[in-house]
Amino acid sequence: MPFSASTFASIEETINRLAGESILAQPGRDEGLIPSYSLISELVEMVNIEPGLHDPLLSVRRSLDVLLDDAKPFDESSLALLRRLVEWLPGAALAARDKVAIAPFPATAEPAAPESVHTLLTTSDAKAEGAKFDQVLDLNLEENRELLTEFHAEALEHLSQIESSLLVLDEQPQDSEALAQIFRSFHTIKGVSGFLRLTPMHTLTHEVESLLDLARNSKLILNPTIITAILESRDAVELMVGQITRALEQGTLPSEVVPVDHLIRRVKTLMASPQGGPVAAAPTPTPVAAVAPQPKVPTSIPVAPVVPVTPPPVVATKAEAAKSDNVIPFEAPASGPASAPAAKGAEKKPATGSTETKGAGSSSTVRVNTEKLDAMMDVVGELVIVQSQIAESSRTVTDENSQLARNIAQLGRITKELQHNAMSLRLVPIKPAFQKMERLARDLARDCGKKVEFKTQGEETEMDRTVVEDIADPLVHMMRNSLDHGLETPEARVAVGKPETGQVVLKAFYQGSNVFVELSDDGRGIDPDRVYRKAVEKGVIAAGTQLPREEILNLIFAPGFSTAEVVTAVSGRGVGMDVVRRNIEKLRGKVEIDTTVGKGTTFRIKLPLTMAIIDGLVVRVGADRFILPSTSVQMALRPTREAITTIQGRGEVLDHRGRMLPIHRLNRKFTIPGAVENPTEGILVLVESSDKVTALLVDEMVAKQEVVIKNLGGWLTNLPGVAGGAILGDGNIALILDPASLFAA
């Protein structure tokens, strides 16, 4: 099959780049070694349909592999081999395009090529037979900082791809694309970690790559035991990458050992075992870092396949990069000039694909430190405030149809667009959080002995990076609750006429100015009567208390509450769901429950799109103004005298549709003079917090508007009842209220 015009153009461009690297390379130095290796890897992928080109490229790449494995620079023979390849490639590529005979590659000085990648990789370890690799990473931070910065962001991208592709293989062991993706990711991490002399990481990834190579060559059949071992190896690599991240961000060099010896022995045993297992798992020591070991039950569960996304590996996924090295990538215009090397260390960045994009409509990504984004957000916020002040001032000095008024209106439109564009830079896809839940579903299902089909929807839904990071913990507790309490065992499901495989669906979507995250299962549902009995039994509520169905269901969020009859390793201690509600409310969100006994349960989380702007209700108390988050406000009303009463032990309450709601006066909370004291002369705002509704007395409602949240500074940090501040259009400051701490104070 001849090359297409676009493919040949890409091959030609890559050959030219490789020629440039070979010219600059010198014996005894490593400049250009990794770029050359990466470019040859690109060519290997491009020409895999043409053996006459593919085999020589693969042979030269193996030679460079040996240098990277032993952390050696170019020598005379390897550099001569690379330059012969560069001289031979243009004519060979033209011959392949024109479908004529390709001249043999003059590999006179090439060392004998091993039979397979596996054979080559294991030769460097023959010298280290019996060596122990449970040792602290030696980062040599002063010398390698630039390269480590590039490597750790890239490694996180590869680790994410490894996990998603392994979950695909768990469902479809014959998926060659997923297997190839995992192999490429481990191969890249192995190469760079060897170059950086990160011995434990290099050795572990080297062995896993060898195992995967056997699977690629159909010499080993993947099964759940092997996939679990690879997942645990991936987790160990992630712990080591985390140590690199802390070293780069905090200057704290690794002091703890991430155990890898047991994993290396286990992988070698799997390679030696006929058909790859099953084999007895080697004893697993507890890792020093706080990561729970994954269960090793080799039973198969179906997990919904997730199509692996393979962007250029050198660009970390938005959420992962943001979480790991405090960096957010954003889309840059494709019309700009081609990107030059960002730093001296960037030349050493290995990759299986190019970071450059070609063709009309393509775009590239740029990593930007979040401190710069936050500084820009502050400036944009100030601009919005000043624009509002100018607009307010102009109303008193000019006519609405004047030229000045029209210019100010145009400034307002541009400012608002700039504000929304700046806010969008903080938005990242929720996909990484969803991907972690897929892994958790697999492991929990094995631990609970249940069969689960896990599905995700709306993975590309974007949220503020802070929300994406902080929602992970609530999702973990909700997943554990759904799989342990919600889903029945296969036998129980069959007995009630359900398929033995349960379904868990995690989805995200926009609605208005909010983002919704839903976790649904088709399990046994939540029985309100059982929840009520348990709440009385545990002393959460008094016997005989009358509660509507919604409030009874919300009792599962009470601290220490659990309906589990037996405490298991997964749940049953009453810890978890209270964390869910507390963390969601901290994000100014709400969590709701929709359940049907015998049919299933849906947990619905409502979150703001961003944490930097709040949609609030501005109220006046005396001469001061306050902002209540719109998500906490149910309604506002002017009460009648008959609706206000005093109950012994509860004080003044509002009788609202048969419910007695306590009344709080905001002027008393903040000692504000001149405020309305009689509820019938003011406005009662019904505010919801932790499923409790309270009537808050204010003088009047001023407006509903979006405001930019401002930090109040160190002196006012953690002030009860206050979440922050905002500057209004007239230049005055208004406090943003926090209902949860306001009524607890």
Secondary structure, DSSP 8 states (H G I E B T S, - for coil): ----HHHHHHHHHHHHHHHHHHHH--TT--TTHHHHHHHHHHHHHHTTT-HHHHHHHHHHHHHHHHHHHTT----HHHHHHHHHHHHHHHHHHHHHHTT--------TT-----SSHHHHHHHHHHTTTT----------HHHHHHHHHHHHHHHHHHHHHHHHHHHHHHH-TT-HHHHHHHHHHHHHHHHHHHHTT-HHHHHHHHHHHHHHHHHHTTSS---HHHHHHHHHHHHHHHHHHHHHHHHHHH-----S----HHHHHHHHHHHHSGGG-----------SSS----------------------TTS--HHHHHHHHSEEEEEE-TTS-----SSGGGGG---SS-S---STT--EEEEEEHHHHHHHHHHHHHHHHHHHHHHHHHTTTS-TTSHHHHHHHHHHHHHHHHHHHHHHTTEEESHHHHHHHHHHHHHHHHHHT-EEEEEEE-TT-EEEHHHHHHTHHHHHHHHHHIIIIIS--HHHHHHTT--SEEEEEEEEEEETTEEEEEEEE-SS---HHHHHHHHHHTTSS-TT----HHHHHGGGGSTT----SS--SSS-SS-SHHHHHHHHHHTT-EEEEEEETTTEEEEEEEEES-SSEEEEEEEEETTEEEEEEGGGEEEEE---GGGEEEETTTEEEEEETTEEEEEEEHHHHHT-TT---SGGGSEEEEEEETTEEEEEEESEEEEEEEEE-B---GGGTT-TTEEEEEE-TTS-EEEEE-HHHHHH-
